[in-house]
Amino acid sequence: MSADQTLAFDPDCHIFTGCGFPAPGLHTFMYEPIFSVGGFDFTKPMLLAILGSLVVVGFFWAAFNKPKLIPGKMQMVGEAGYDFVRRGIVYEIIGKKDGEKYVPLMVSLFFFVWMLNLWSIIPLAQFPVTSLIAFPAGLALIVYVLWVSLTFKKHGFVGGWKNIVGYDKSLGPILPLVVVLEFFSNLLIRPFTHAVRLFANMFAGHLLIVMFSLATWYLMNGLGFVYAGASFVMVLVMTAFELFIQAVQAYVFVLLACSYVQGALSEHH
């Protein structure tokens, strides 16, 4: 399916013309490759992910390349963003002493996820990269590997497993049940929910914006103009709401990442 078919509908298709509403579906998230090399397809979401990385790196480079005692506007914004993640998330969850070394990673994750989300409302791009499960899954995998490696590094092989499964003799007869539940919860369900939470929110938000956008065009015929106006208002409302959700999801993703690191470093699971 071509990129032009992402919003696949006939531009002459309107209500009262005998044409059914072209409801968006999974095809909204599918793109023809921009180019292919040896079986590898390079698509629009991949391009946006790369551009998102460059935007984040470029912004912080511009902000901190030549820091000044009295910061300019760019440096001030960069410091505010960096400090928000450092003090508002990392220090609050992991603590200042243990968390300082993880600040660069968490800042990078926060702004990268936020940028991938923001593509949804940027003209020409108009697609949240994180609405494709592969991207949230890849980021969640990074956090998962960090969490597991820190757990065993901090507690050793036996202690690491005790930390992961919540081993506590004081639980008595229910200990085996707790161990089984914690094992599946932490090693299987945790990375899955970490990725799906971000993916599902971005997927649903983009689908709603596309649906109301299509409905606005579809209803622009005859008496349908009245309803088209209401639909267009919903486009604006959903776009504004999506702006809020995009930031919240970046925050939640990093918040959970920090909680996993904190759990790996703590003495008790």
C-alpha positions as CSV (number, residue, x, y, z in Angstrom):
1,M,0.0,0.0,0.0
2,S,1.5,3.3,-1.0
3,A,2.0,6.3,1.3
4,D,-0.7,8.1,-0.7
5,Q,-3.1,5.4,0.4
6,T,-2.4,6.0,4.1
7,L,-5.6,8.2,4.1
8,A,-7.0,6.0,1.3
9,F,-10.2,7.6,0.2
10,D,-11.7,9.1,-3.0
11,P,-11.5,12.9,-2.7
12,D,-14.8,13.1,-4.4
13,C,-16.4,10.8,-1.8
14,H,-18.9,12.8,0.4
15,I,-22.0,12.1,2.3
16,F,-25.2,12.0,0.2
17,T,-23.3,10.9,-2.9
18,G,-23.8,7.2,-2.3
19,C,-20.3,6.8,-1.0
20,G,-19.7,5.1,2.4
21,F,-17.5,6.6,5.0
22,P,-13.9,5.7,4.4
23,A,-13.1,4.6,7.9
24,P,-9.4,4.6,8.8
25,G,-7.8,1.3,9.8
26,L,-4.5,-0.5,10.0
27,H,-3.6,0.8,6.5
28,T,-3.3,4.2,8.1
29,F,-0.1,3.0,9.7
30,M,1.4,1.3,6.6
31,Y,3.8,3.0,4.2
32,E,5.5,1.9,1.0
33,P,9.3,1.8,1.4
34,I,11.1,5.0,0.4
35,F,13.8,2.8,-0.9
36,S,15.0,-0.8,-0.4
37,V,18.5,-2.2,-0.1
38,G,19.1,-6.0,-0.1
39,G,15.6,-6.8,1.2
40,F,15.8,-4.0,3.8
41,D,12.9,-1.5,3.4
42,F,13.5,2.1,4.6
43,T,10.1,3.7,5.4
44,K,8.7,7.1,6.4
45,P,8.6,6.1,10.2
46,M,12.3,5.2,10.1
47,L,13.1,8.5,8.5
48,L,11.1,10.3,11.1
49,A,12.9,8.4,13.9
50,I,16.3,9.4,12.4
51,L,15.2,13.0,12.0
52,G,13.9,12.9,15.6
53,S,17.3,11.8,16.9
54,L,19.0,14.6,14.9
55,V,16.5,17.2,16.3
56,V,17.1,16.1,19.9
57,V,20.9,15.9,19.5
58,G,20.9,19.2,17.5
59,F,18.9,21.0,20.2
60,F,21.1,20.0,23.1
61,W,24.2,20.6,21.0
62,A,23.0,24.1,20.3
63,A,22.0,24.6,23.9
64,F,25.2,23.4,25.6
65,N,27.9,23.6,22.9
66,K,29.1,27.0,24.3
67,P,27.5,27.3,27.8
68,K,27.5,30.7,29.4
69,L,27.3,31.8,33.0
70,I,24.3,33.9,32.1
71,P,22.4,31.5,29.8
72,G,20.8,32.6,26.5
73,K,17.3,31.5,25.6
74,M,18.4,28.2,24.0
75,Q,20.6,27.3,26.9
76,M,17.9,28.3,29.4
77,V,15.3,26.0,27.7
78,G,17.9,23.1,27.5
79,E,18.8,23.5,31.2
80,A,15.1,23.6,32.2
81,G,14.4,20.4,30.2
82,Y,17.4,18.6,31.5
83,D,16.8,19.7,35.1
84,F,13.1,18.6,34.8
85,V,14.1,15.0,34.1
86,R,17.0,15.0,36.5
87,R,15.3,16.4,39.5
88,G,11.6,15.7,38.7
89,I,12.0,12.1,37.7
90,V,15.5,10.6,38.3
91,Y,16.3,12.1,41.7
92,E,12.7,11.5,42.9
93,I,12.7,7.8,42.0
94,I,16.3,6.6,42.1
95,G,17.8,9.2,44.4
96,K,20.5,11.8,43.8
97,K,23.5,9.6,44.8
98,D,22.6,6.5,42.7
99,G,20.6,8.3,40.0
100,E,23.1,10.9,38.8
101,K,24.9,8.4,36.5
102,Y,21.6,7.5,34.8
103,V,20.5,11.1,34.1
104,P,22.0,11.3,30.6
105,L,20.2,8.1,29.6
106,M,16.8,9.2,31.0
107,V,17.0,12.6,29.5
108,S,17.8,11.1,26.1
109,L,14.9,8.6,26.5
110,F,12.5,11.4,27.5
111,F,13.2,13.8,24.7
112,F,13.6,11.1,22.1
113,V,10.2,9.5,23.0
114,W,8.6,13.0,23.1
115,M,10.0,13.9,19.7
116,L,8.8,10.7,18.1
117,N,5.3,11.4,19.6
118,L,5.3,15.0,18.4
119,W,5.7,14.1,14.8
120,S,2.0,13.3,14.9
121,I,1.0,17.0,14.9
122,I,3.9,18.4,12.8
123,P,2.8,19.3,9.2
124,L,4.0,16.9,6.5
125,A,5.2,14.4,9.0
126,Q,1.8,13.9,10.7
127,F,2.6,10.4,12.1
128,P,3.6,9.4,15.6
129,V,6.5,7.0,15.2
130,T,5.7,5.3,18.5
131,S,2.4,4.2,17.1
132,L,4.3,1.4,15.5
133,I,5.1,-1.3,18.2
134,A,8.6,-1.9,17.0
135,F,9.9,1.5,18.3
136,P,8.4,1.3,21.8
137,A,9.5,-2.3,22.0
138,G,13.1,-1.4,21.1
139,L,13.2,1.3,23.7
140,A,11.6,-0.9,26.3
141,L,14.2,-3.6,25.5
142,I,17.0,-1.1,26.3
143,V,15.5,-0.5,29.7
144,Y,14.9,-4.2,30.2
145,V,18.5,-5.1,29.5
146,L,19.7,-2.3,31.8
147,W,17.4,-3.5,34.6
148,V,18.4,-7.1,34.4
149,S,22.1,-6.4,34.1
150,L,22.0,-4.0,37.1
151,T,20.1,-6.5,39.2
152,F,22.7,-9.2,38.8
153,K,25.6,-6.8,39.0
154,K,24.3,-5.4,42.3
155,H,23.2,-8.6,43.9
156,G,25.1,-11.4,42.3
157,F,23.6,-14.4,40.5
158,V,21.6,-15.8,43.5
159,G,20.7,-12.5,45.0
160,G,19.7,-11.2,41.6
161,W,17.2,-14.0,41.1
162,K,15.9,-13.4,44.7
163,N,15.4,-9.7,43.8
164,I,13.6,-10.5,40.5
165,V,11.2,-13.1,42.0
166,G,10.6,-11.2,45.3
167,Y,12.0,-14.0,47.5
168,D,11.2,-13.4,51.1
169,K,11.1,-16.2,53.7
170,S,8.6,-14.3,55.8
171,L,5.9,-14.9,53.2
172,G,5.7,-18.5,54.5
173,P,3.4,-20.9,52.6
174,I,2.5,-18.4,49.9
175,L,6.1,-17.9,48.9
176,P,6.1,-20.3,46.0
177,L,3.0,-18.6,44.5
178,V,4.6,-15.1,44.9
179,V,7.8,-16.4,43.3
180,V,6.0,-17.7,40.3
181,L,3.8,-14.6,39.9
182,E,6.8,-12.2,40.3
183,F,8.9,-14.2,37.8
184,F,6.3,-13.9,35.1
185,S,5.4,-10.4,36.0
186,N,8.9,-9.0,36.0
187,L,10.6,-11.0,33.3
188,L,7.7,-11.3,30.8
189,I,4.9,-8.9,31.5
190,R,7.0,-5.9,32.6
191,P,8.8,-5.2,29.3
192,F,5.6,-6.0,27.4
193,T,3.4,-3.5,29.3
194,H,6.2,-0.9,29.2
195,A,6.2,-0.9,25.4
196,V,2.4,-1.4,24.9
197,R,1.5,1.5,27.2
198,L,3.3,3.9,25.0
199,F,2.3,2.2,21.7
200,A,-1.4,1.9,22.5
201,N,-1.8,5.6,23.5
202,M,-0.1,6.9,20.4
203,F,-1.9,4.4,18.2
204,A,-5.3,5.3,19.5
205,G,-4.7,9.1,19.5
206,H,-3.5,9.1,15.9
207,L,-6.4,6.9,14.8
208,L,-8.9,9.4,16.4
209,I,-7.3,12.4,14.7
210,V,-7.3,10.7,11.3
211,M,-10.9,9.6,11.8
212,F,-12.2,13.1,12.6
213,S,-10.1,14.6,9.8
214,L,-11.6,12.1,7.3
215,A,-15.1,12.7,8.7
216,T,-14.7,16.5,8.2
217,W,-13.9,16.1,4.5
218,Y,-16.6,13.4,4.1
219,L,-19.3,15.5,5.6
220,M,-18.6,18.6,3.4
221,N,-21.5,18.2,1.2
222,G,-25.0,19.7,1.4
223,L,-26.4,19.7,4.9
224,G,-23.4,17.7,6.0
225,F,-21.5,21.0,6.3
226,V,-23.2,21.5,9.7
227,Y,-21.7,18.2,11.0
228,A,-18.4,18.8,9.2
229,G,-17.9,21.9,11.4
230,A,-18.5,19.8,14.5
231,S,-16.1,17.2,13.3
232,F,-13.4,19.8,12.6
233,V,-13.8,21.2,16.1
234,M,-13.1,17.6,17.3
235,V,-9.9,17.5,15.2
236,L,-8.7,20.6,17.0
237,V,-9.7,19.3,20.4
238,M,-8.1,15.9,19.8
239,T,-4.9,17.6,18.5
240,A,-4.7,19.7,21.6
241,F,-5.4,16.7,23.8
242,E,-2.8,14.7,21.9
243,L,-0.2,17.3,22.6
244,F,-0.8,16.7,26.3
245,I,-0.8,13.0,26.0
246,Q,2.5,13.0,24.0
247,A,4.3,14.7,26.9
248,V,2.6,12.5,29.5
249,Q,3.6,9.3,27.8
250,A,7.2,10.4,27.5
251,Y,7.1,11.2,31.2
252,V,5.5,7.9,32.2
253,F,7.9,5.9,30.0
254,V,11.0,7.4,31.8
255,L,9.2,7.3,35.2
256,L,8.8,3.5,34.8
257,A,12.4,3.1,33.5
258,C,13.6,4.9,36.6
259,S,11.5,2.7,38.9
260,Y,13.0,-0.4,37.3
261,V,16.5,0.9,37.9
262,Q,15.6,1.8,41.4
263,G,14.3,-1.7,42.0
264,A,17.5,-3.3,40.6
265,L,19.6,-1.2,43.0
266,S,17.5,-1.6,46.1
267,E,18.2,-4.3,48.7
268,H,14.7,-5.7,48.6
269,H,12.6,-6.1,45.5
